[in-house]
Amino acid sequence: MTTDFEAQLRGASLRVTGPRLAVLSALHEHPHVDTDTVITLVRAGLPTVSHQAVYDVLRALTDAGLVRRIQPAGATARYETRVGDNHHHVVCRSCGTIADVECTVGHAPCLTASDDHGFAVDEAEVVFWGTCPECAASTTPR
């Protein structure tokens, strides 16, 4: 799958810059990573980019809707380029691995509130917690 990051940036009325392209590419290849990991990935191709520049790019891309910031309870913020489809996440309690979970029940926003208090609900956020297969295997007696 090829992604035209330049077109995405222009479509969001953002200037096309090296750091923005590098961040989008890093997140496309490595979803659900934290800011420090994004910095490391970006610096592999742009060694002189500053921490602040990456923070600024993440904020601009999130504000423009090109990147989604997720922060499961008790975890550091993570970023992904999969936006606009109302999917959910499953998080390993042991190692922190995060995976996407499709929205499979009903119509968006996937859930119906028992009492919406008059709100026009347009999104539901669900985080499933558990133990990933690798962590489960490492704790199973042999």
LUMMAR-854844 format. One line per 2 residues: number of its first residue (from 1); their letters; for each residue x, y, z of C-alpha. Coordinates in nm, 3 decimals. Layout:
NUM) A) X/Y/Z | ...
END
This chain:
1) MT) 0.000/0.000/0.000 | 0.142/0.336/-0.095
3) TD) 0.043/0.643/0.098 | 0.083/0.993/-0.040
5) FE) 0.181/1.183/0.272 | 0.239/1.503/0.074
7) AQ) -0.121/1.497/-0.052 | -0.247/1.429/0.301
9) LR) -0.057/1.729/0.436 | -0.176/1.957/0.157
11) GA) -0.532/1.828/0.199 | -0.514/1.932/0.564
13) SL) -0.376/2.276/0.466 | -0.037/2.196/0.619
15) RV) 0.299/2.276/0.460 | 0.494/1.977/0.338
17) TG) 0.813/1.957/0.546 | 1.074/1.690/0.603
19) PR) 0.985/1.641/0.971 | 0.612/1.611/0.893
21) LA) 0.677/1.355/0.620 | 0.914/1.162/0.847
23) VL) 0.665/1.152/1.136 | 0.379/1.038/0.911
25) SA) 0.601/0.769/0.761 | 0.721/0.650/1.103
27) LH) 0.365/0.626/1.237 | 0.240/0.455/0.923
29) EH) 0.511/0.188/0.957 | 0.497/0.166/1.340
31) PH) 0.147/0.233/1.475 | 0.084/0.279/1.847
33) VD) 0.429/0.415/1.933 | 0.508/0.678/2.194
35) TD) 0.677/1.012/2.136 | 1.028/0.891/2.226
37) TV) 0.998/0.610/1.972 | 0.874/0.854/1.708
39) IT) 1.177/1.075/1.776 | 1.413/0.777/1.738
41) LV) 1.245/0.666/1.414 | 1.247/1.017/1.267
43) RA) 1.610/1.074/1.362 | 1.710/0.765/1.166
45) GL) 1.644/0.968/0.852 | 1.672/1.323/0.988
47) PT) 1.946/1.310/1.253 | 1.932/1.682/1.338
49) VS) 1.558/1.708/1.405 | 1.490/1.833/1.757
51) HQ) 1.264/1.683/2.021 | 1.055/1.999/2.012
53) AV) 1.012/1.978/1.635 | 0.871/1.625/1.665
55) YD) 0.639/1.732/1.948 | 0.520/2.025/1.735
57) VL) 0.465/1.800/1.432 | 0.268/1.546/1.637
59) RA) 0.048/1.824/1.773 | -0.011/1.975/1.427
61) LT) -0.088/1.638/1.270 | -0.324/1.547/1.553
63) DA) -0.501/1.884/1.535 | -0.537/1.839/1.157
65) GL) -0.690/1.493/1.202 | -0.409/1.310/1.021
67) VR) -0.289/1.138/1.337 | -0.481/0.998/1.632
69) RI) -0.345/1.029/1.985 | -0.450/0.751/2.219
71) QP) -0.370/0.727/2.587 | -0.497/0.418/2.767
73) AG) -0.534/0.469/3.143 | -0.196/0.467/3.317
75) AT) -0.002/0.452/2.990 | 0.197/0.707/2.794
77) AR) 0.034/0.865/2.492 | 0.069/0.673/2.168
79) YE) 0.007/0.779/1.808 | -0.131/0.618/1.495
81) TR) -0.223/0.723/1.142 | -0.541/0.516/1.133
83) VG) -0.805/0.784/1.177 | -1.171/0.835/1.101
85) DN) -1.295/0.477/1.134 | -1.388/0.460/1.506
87) HH) -1.184/0.148/1.578 | -1.084/0.048/1.930
89) HV) -0.775/-0.098/2.099 | -0.664/-0.392/2.308
91) VC) -0.375/-0.332/2.550 | -0.150/-0.586/2.719
93) RS) -0.136/-0.522/3.094 | 0.211/-0.676/3.110
95) CG) 0.416/-0.528/2.822 | 0.191/-0.246/2.699
97) TI) 0.155/-0.378/2.343 | -0.145/-0.221/2.169
99) AD) -0.341/-0.370/1.879 | -0.640/-0.244/1.681
101) VE) -0.985/-0.392/1.735 | -1.243/-0.340/1.463
103) CT) -1.578/-0.191/1.549 | -1.802/-0.490/1.483
105) VG) -2.126/-0.433/1.670 | -2.397/-0.200/1.546
107) HA) -2.356/0.128/1.370 | -2.106/0.399/1.457
109) PC) -2.035/0.489/1.730 | -2.034/0.112/1.791
111) LT) -2.210/0.140/2.125 | -2.537/0.284/2.236
113) AS) -2.530/0.458/2.572 | -2.794/0.340/2.815
115) DD) -2.858/0.707/2.894 | -2.701/0.965/2.664
117) HG) -2.827/1.255/2.879 | -2.937/1.434/2.563
119) FA) -2.592/1.427/2.402 | -2.562/1.368/2.029
121) VD) -2.308/1.085/2.066 | -2.082/1.052/1.762
123) EA) -1.795/0.846/1.899 | -1.736/0.576/2.157
125) EV) -1.394/0.490/2.296 | -1.339/0.137/2.415
127) VF) -1.014/-0.005/2.545 | -0.990/-0.378/2.604
129) WG) -0.728/-0.488/2.857 | -0.566/-0.829/2.887
131) TC) -0.244/-1.021/2.833 | -0.089/-1.056/2.487
133) PE) 0.001/-1.404/2.360 | 0.376/-1.349/2.411
135) CA) 0.338/-1.242/2.774 | 0.088/-1.519/2.843
137) AS) 0.332/-1.775/2.698 | 0.619/-1.645/2.911
139) TT) 0.420/-1.687/3.234 | 0.283/-2.032/3.153
141) PR) 0.471/-2.310/3.333 | 0.648/-2.546/3.095
END
